[in-house]
Amino acid sequence: MTQLPYQQDAEHFLLHETQFHLGMMLTEQSHPKTRGLSDKLAENTVAGLLMLLSVDDDLPPVAEKTLESIPFQNLRNDILSTLESGNRLFFSGCGATGRLAILLDAAHRRFCAKNSERFPELRKYFETLSEQTFSVMTGGDFALIRSVESFEDYIVFGKRQLFDAGIKAGDCLIAISEGGETSSVIGTIHAALELGLRTHFLFNNPSDLLVRQIERSRVVIEDSRVNVVNLATGAMAVAGSTRMQATTIEMLIAGLAFESALAEHLQKTLPSSIVQKIDGLSQTPHEGLERFKRLLRQLRQQNNLETLAGMTDFEYSIYHAHGLVTYFPDEYSIDIFTDTTERSPTFKIPPFRSTLETSAPPSWAFVKNPLKTTPEAWKHLLGRVPCCLAWTSDDYQNMNVAEKIIAHPPKIDIDTLYTYKIGNEKDSSRFAVSPNTAVAFLVGQNEIAHLAGTDQWFQEFRNIGMCFEKRTAFVIGSHCPDSVTTEWNGNVFFIEVDLPESPLELFAHLAAKLVLNNISTATMGKLGRLNSNWMAHVEATNKKLIDRSIRLVAELTGCGYEVSCLAVFKTLHEINFWSEERRKTVSPVAYTIEQIKKENIFM
């Protein structure tokens, strides 16, 4: 009997894509601490947040062991020698780790820009130093704001992007992958090895498991030229949600290694009188770990738990009423972009919308810079001009990729990036829907000072914010004056934590990440987008996510992997005939489960 197209695709995935069947990976499994999370969040937001936060206890023991390891010392020493030789550090990643790569590069550039202004006599020194890092995210910088479908499935894309970025002999690659199996990130490793570069690979599953199960991972892990930094901490707080614990420990370890090496380089090359004026250069990695532990404890203090719950309930109330939130950050734009962009594929909500997509539903959350135009805002948050991809059909054909990509090359060039108006341009779509709110997102004492209403940032935010029904502030720092709370009529959510200064402001970024990840996950849980501690509305835009979707359907229906695979591919074919709005808002997983239960045809 002739098979239907979806049956052929399902059979192909079952028989020929086994290297993307990842259910055995720790990062894809459910954590025992968070079983029943969705019900707990519905009952009590504080209790649900405590469940989420408790999983971060898995991180310090692994971090402590890592800091004592030879691979960590290799990583730190290679960063130092690369800086000393005047060569470049390349950070590569995909999805959450791609955004981490961008953050590490941008934080370094911001440090250099700040000190270039502070010490004009050293302007040339810091300008040169700032160009010694670069980030390569799968899909280019465009992927910071919008996931690029299927790109992570191709080793050749990672190789091409790294070569296009200008990597050369003497440079150093730090490749970061949550699962350790991301094809595009592994591609950057192959490119670096072809040039004979110092190469490091950070990931979050046991090496022996990856070597045994995933051929593409085995090839690079067993290559003696690759320094493997294994950061496996176990299951995530939400099954497969590696944007949480996996990327947190990667940020911590990569950040501590980079800051330590950078500090030593500065101490060797700058006058002691200058070194003494730069805060955080004396911190050791072990001291950094102790500060991280303190941050985890502080977030669980009762006042902060209640504030996190308040932030969660606030966002829930907006989205539950079909309203929109628009964030206005200052220096922590990447942190907001990282969390809000990841919500779309993780929870199947509308992605950020460009001005070319007038018929598409608006994203539930968006990010805008109140001081700068869109091109200026992009350059400011990255510390450089965006690096986007303008590959043609011929380029894709030469890379021997899927026909659908060759026929319809994704528009992810810089001109398309600029159609996402993240600057101070007026965007009536953000307040055309009620309820709507403008949220100031500020981190650290310097930024909290904006709320006093005496500087340009506040004035511009106020001018734009007048269009919104409500103005609210989410702030993170060590102190928030009572006068600010009074002036804002109590519409300030304040997370009280210590943020010790360091070259990359690592602890401020970690605090922002932990706060944002937990309130967005808890919010989506309260909106019914979790089932226990599984992502019930995950998108299926690449092979890893298709596998995750199949496993979730099997888990929630009891149908088994093969039957669930057939059902998921049937849905993926049906989606092609849906309206654009339906495609962007209806989860293929939820729809598949609904069809199975309704029709009982696959049982």
Secondary structure, DSSP 8 states (H G I E B T S, - for coil): ----HHHHHHHHHHHH-GGG--TTSGGGSB-GGGTTHHHHHHH-HHHHHHHHHHGGGGHHHHHHHHHTSHHHHHHHHHHHHHHHHT--EEEEESTHHHHHHHHHHHHHHHHHHHHHHH-GGGHHHHHHHHTTEEEEETT-GGGGTS--TTGGG-HHHHHHHHHHTT--TT-EEEEE-SSS--HHHHHHHHHHHHTT-EEEEEESS-HHHHHHH-HHHHHHHT-TTEEEEE----SBSSBT-TTTHHHHHHHHHHHHHHHHHHHHHHHHHS-HHHHTTSTTTT--HHHHHHHHHHHHHHHTSHHHHHHHHHHHHHHHHHHHTT-EEEEEESS-HHHHHHHHHHHHHHHT------TT-TTS---SEEE--SSS-HHHHHHHHHTS--------HHHHHHTT--HHHHHS----SHHHHTTS--SSS--GGGSSSSSEEEEEEEESHHHHGGGGS-SHHHHHHHHHHTTSSEEEEEEEES---HHHHHHTTT-EEEEE------TT-HHHHHHHHHHHHHHHHHHHHHTT-EETTEETT----SHHHHHHHHHHHHHHH---HHHHHHHHHHHHHHHTTS-HHHHHHS-HHHHHHHHHHHH----
